[in-house]
Amino acid sequence: MDLVADAHALYDAAVSAVQAPAVVARFDAQAVLGQPLDSFGTVTVVGAGKASMAMAGALEAQYPTVPFAGSVVVPHGYPETFPPGLQAPRQIRVRTAGHPVPDEASAEAARAALGCVAAAADSHLVLVLLSGGGSALWTCPPDGIALRDLQVLNRCLLASGLPIHIMNAVRKHVSRISGGRLAAAAHPTPIVALVLSDVVGNDLASIASGPTVGDATTRAEVRAHLHQAHLWSRLPAPVAAHLDSDVGVPLTPSDERLDGAHTLLLGSNRDALDAAAAEARARGYAVVVVTDSMAGEAREVGAAHTRAALGHAGPTALLWSGEPTVTLTGTGRGGRNQETALAAALALDQGLGDLVVLCGGTDGIDGPTDAAGAWATPHTVSAAQRHGLDARAHLANNDAYSFFDRLAGLDDTAGGLLRPGPTHTNVMDLHVALVA
């Protein structure tokens, strides 16, 4: 068995299972709306997220006779990386904007989406295409808050180690599009959101900060989260003042403006896990799906992966999915998957057994780097030491990217970065441990 090649194949199978054509094919307009999609005339489409361009193309391919209008927004640079095997949209416009920190293009995209759905005639239909990354790509500050204030808030949240559902709860309270507000702008036009989940538990109110879903989070709860994370004192004054007030709260789940909104979960990390498990079985491994709700500090998650793998005889594939977090204390480069893999490598540093651990984001991106994650073996740390690389120091400095990048250039059999490029989908992370 070639454990490294097999681990990469499991990752590829997982990503393929949640690509846009497979996901969008699950949308049955007749079943949801009681009439076919082409009976609505022009269908207005808006969307945000790493998969929204691919979802727009798949929607046009699935309904070739339907006239579509509108636009979706993806991160800057995404159109240039669009996979050749997918169909790009021809009718639906593709915008680009800042991610993970929003920029002026993010605000313009959000304003355009709000205006587009508000202008839709009552007899028409609005479709919303949502996936991970939508919170930053659709950023619309409330009155009195400048975009630069929300950029500071986002940077604080991203470095905090807070779970994504808490970060998005905060974002919804300083937005004019999330927390059900997009659906309110469309009311009474029928609106259907097609969602690819990137959050543990698939909470529809959290994915892309829930632009078509009400939210029950109170201002008091948001303030408590920020205080507990020691972020309150770092907030720009306009943001703190807004959160200290009761102005501009998200719609509640019972708001009548949400009555005509349908929010449909079309894909999640469970689909990716099932595909990885099937690929592993086809390659001769017994499969243990450990969890689809992986969470926690990345370096602790990595050590736990190693302990679990060392407790199994081979050939066995252990699979995890979810999203660990990183609390930044150093100045290095990396992401949660690279940090998890480095922590796993340190726990594996016995030189024993035939084993590989691969950790990757299904979106092809991990932190502010060009890698989706990394892979490690029991020989990663010792090989690095022979070349003067200190794995423990790199982990302490949140510098997993530099570690694996340099190691691969020196010994490409001991560990390295996972670099598939942007995949144009996103269902959190897949972690694989293969034991021979």
N, C-alpha and C positions, 0 to 999 in steps of 0.2 A: 504493500500500500504506500502511496505517496501522500502522506498526511497533509502537507502544505497545499498541494494541488487539489486534494479533496476538500479541504477547508474552503479554499477559494471557490470551488464549484458549488458548495452548499450556499455560500453567500450569493453567487450569481443566480442560483435557482430561486432563492428567496426574493431577490429584487425583481426578477422576471415575473413572478406571480402577482406582483402588485403594480405592474405597469398599467398605464391608463387604459389601453384597449380592454384588458380583462376587467378592470374596475367599472368603467362606464357601461360595459355590456350588461351590467346588473340593473341598470335603470330601465324600468318599464313604465313609460308615461301613462299608458292606458290603465295600469293597475293603480297608480298613484293618483291620477287626476280624473279618471273616468272617461277620458277621451284621448285620441291619438295626438302626438305632438304636432303633426302638420295641420291640425284643426285650429291652432291658435294664431295662424298667420305668422308674422315675424316674431321670433322668439328672442328676447333680450337676454344676453349672457354677460355676466360679470364674474370675476373670479380673482383669487389671490392665493399664492402658494407655490412651492417648488414644482408641484405636479400640474399646475393650472394650465400651462401652455399645452402639455401633452393631453390633458383631459379635454381641452377645447378641440384639439385636432381629432381625438377619438369620437367626440360628440358629433362633429360634422361628418365623420366617416360612417357613423352608425345611422344617421338621419340625413342622407344625401339630398333629399327633396325639401328639407325645411330651410327657409331663409333665416339666418341668424344675424344678429347685430350686437355690438357691445365690445368689451375688451377685458382681458385678463392681465395680471401683472406677476412677473417672476423676477428673481434677483438679477441685478446687472450681470451681463455676460452669459446668461443662460441660453438665449436664442442661438448663440454661436456654438453651444455645446449640444444642441438638440440631436438625439440619437438618430442615425439614418434609418433605422427600422421602424420608427414611429412617424405618423402623419402630422405635420404641422398644420395649424388652422389657416384657412384661406379667407374666411369671412370675418372671423372674430379677431380683433386687433390685439397684438401682444405689446404690452408696455414692460419696462424694466424699472426697478427701484432698489433702494438700499436694503440690505439684509446682512447681519442681524440687527444692525443699527439703522433706523429709518433715515431717509433724507428727503429733500424737497420733492423728489419724484414720487416718494411714498405718499406724501400728502396730496399731491396732484392726482395720483391714481385713486385714492380714497374719495376725493371730491368728485372725480369723474364717475365713479361707481354710484355714489349717492345721487348725482344728477341724472344718470342714465336710468336707474330704477324708478326715480320719481317721475320721469317723463313717459314711462311705459303706459300705454292706454289700458283701461280697465279690462278690455277684452283680450289683452295679450298676456303673455307668461314671462316671468323672470326666472332664469336658471342661474344659480350661484355655484361656482366650482371652487371648492375649498380644500386646502391641504396645508401641511406644515410650512411655516414661514409666513403665513398670512397676516399675523399680528404686526410684524414690522413692515410688510409690503403695503398694507392699508393702514396708515397712521394719519388720523385726522384730529388735531388738537382742539379741545374746547376753547371757547372765547376766553381770552386772558392768559392763555398758555402758548408760548412760542414753540416752534419745532425744536429749537435747540434745548429747551427745557425737557422735552420728551426724549431727546437723544441722551441727555445726562441720566435720566431715569432708566432708560433701557440699558445703558452701560453698567449702572449700579446693579440692576436686576441680573444681568448676564454673569456678573462676577460674584454674585452672592451665594451660589449653591442652592438657591431655592428651587423646589420642584416647579415644573412648567405650569401646573394648574394654578399655583399661587402667583407666579409671575403674570399669567394672563388675567387673573382676577384683578390684579392691580391695574394692568393696562386698560381693562374695560371701564374703569372709573375715570380715566383721563382720555376719553375717545368720543368721537361723534359718529362712529360707524360700527363699533363692536357692541357686544352685550345686547343684541336684538335691534340695534338702531337701523341697520340696513333694511331689515324686514319692515320696520315702521315707515321708512321712506317709501317703500313700495306699496304699502297698504292703500287701497284694497286690492291691488293687482295680485293674482296668485303668484307665489314665489316658492321655488323648490331648490333647496341646497343639496348638492351632491358632494359628499364628504369622504376624504381619505384621512384616516386618523393617524396622528403622530403623538398621541398622549396615552399614558397608561390608564386603562379603564375605559377608554373611548368616550369620555364625557363630551357630549356635543356642545355644551356651553363653553368648553375650554379650547377646542380645536379652532385655530385661527382667531381665538378670542370670541367665538360665537356670534357673528354678525346677524344671524337669523334666529338666535335662541335667547330667551330671557335668562336673567341671572339673579340669584337670590343672595349674593354676597353683599354684606352691608359695608358702609364706610368705616364703621368701627372695627370690623374684621380686617379690612385692608390696612388700616392704621396699625392694628396690632401686629400683623405680619411684618410690616416695615420696621416697627420698633424692635421686634424679636430678632430680626436679621441685622439690626444696627444700621439701617439705611435711612431712617427718618431724618437724622441730622445732616445727611448728605444730599437731600432733595433740594432742587431749586425752589426758591420761595414761592413762586406762583403755583407750582405743583402741590406743595405742602398746604398752601392756603385753600386750594381747590378741594383737596382731600379732607380738610378740616371742616368743609361746608357740606350741605346736603344738595348742592346744585349739580345737575347733570348726571344723576345716577343711572345705571343701566336699566332697561326695561325689566320688570318682574316677569316670571314665567306665565302669570295669569293675565298679562296685558292684552287687551282685546285686539291691538294692532298686530299681534302674532297669530291671530285665529286662522289666517289664510296661508300661513307659512308651514312648509313641510321640510324637515331636515333629515336626510337619509344617509346613514352610514353604509358606504359601498365597499370599503376595504379597510383592513387593519393589520397589525403585526401578527395576528393569528394566521392570516393567509400566508404570510411570509414564513412563519414557523412550520406550517404544514408542508409547504413546498420544500423547505430545507430538510425536513424529516424524511420526506419521500425520496429525495436525492440521496440522503445518507443510506437509507435502506437499500436503494438500488446499487450502491457501491459496497454493500456487504457489512454495514455497521448495525449493531443494535442501537436503538435510539432512546434517549432519555430527554424528554422535554421538561426542563426544570421549572420554568415559569415564563409567562407572557407579561409579567408585571415587575420586571427587574427594576430596582431603584437603589438609591444610596450613594455614598461617596465613592467615586470611581476607584480609588486605590484600595478601598475595603472590598469592593465588588470583585476586583481582580484577584485579590488574595483568596476570596471565597471560591471563585471559579477553580483555582488551582487545587484547593483542598478537595473540592467535589470530584475533579478529574482524577486525582491520585487515589481516590477511593473506589475506582472502577477498573475492572479488567477489560482488555480489548478483545476484538475491535468494537468500540463503543463511541457514539457521538452524543455529546451533551449539548443541549441547545437552550439558550436564554434569549429573551427579547424584552425590551423596555427602554429605559433611559436613565443611566446613572447621572450624577451631577459632579461638578468640580468646584470646590471653593478655592479661588485663586489666592495664593500667598506668595508665589514666585513671579519671575519676570520672563520665563521662557515661553516657547511656542508649543501648541498642542491642542488637543481636544479630549473629550471625555473617553472616547474609545481608545485613543493612543495611550492615555494615562492608565486606563484599565489594563491594557495589554502589558504595559511596563510593570505595573504592580504584580500582574500574574507572573511575569518573567522573574521577578525578584523572589516570589514565593516558590517558583520552580527551580531555583538555583541549587540543584543537587546533582545535575548531570545524569539523572536517573530516568529510565523509561523512555519510550518512544511516544511522544505526545506533542501536540501543537494547540495553541490557543489563538483564535482569530477574533477580533472585535471590530465591527464596522457599522457605520451609519448607513441605512438603506438609501439615504439621499445622495450618497457619494461624497459627503462633506463632513468633516469633523473639526469643529472650531474654526478659527480663521486660518485654515491651511488648505493645501491642495490634496489632502488625503482623506479617505473615509475612515481610517483607523489604522490598525497595525496587527501583526502576528508575532508570536514568540514561541520558543521551545525551551526545554530544560538547559540548552547550551547558550541561550541568548546572553546571559550576564557574564559567563566565563569568557565567551568569545569577545565581548565588548571589553572586558578587563585586559585581554591580551593586546588590544589596540588602544589602551589608555582611556577608555570610556568608563565613567563611573555611573552605573545605572541608578544607584540610590541618590546621588547628588542631582541627577537629571529629574528624578521624580520629585524631589523636594523643591525644585525650582519650576515645577509645572512645565518641564521642557522635554516631553516625550517625543515630540516631532524631531527635534535635533538629534536625539539619541538614535531613533530608528533610521533616520535618513542617513546618518553617518555610518551606522552599523551595516546597512545594506550595501553601501559603497565599499566596505572593507571585507565583509563576509556575508554573501547573500543567501547562505544556507541556515544562518542562525536566527534570523528575524528581519523584519522590514516593515515598510509602510504599505498599506492597501490603497491603491490609487486607481479606482475605476473611472474617475471623473463624475460630474453631476449626472445622476441617473434619471432625473425628472420624475421621481416618485419620492415618497417619504412616509414610512411607517415605523419610525423610531430606529432602534439599533438591533442588530443580530450579533450575538456572541456564540462562538462555536469552540468546543474543546473536543478534539479527536484523540482517542487512545488506541494504540495499535495492539 
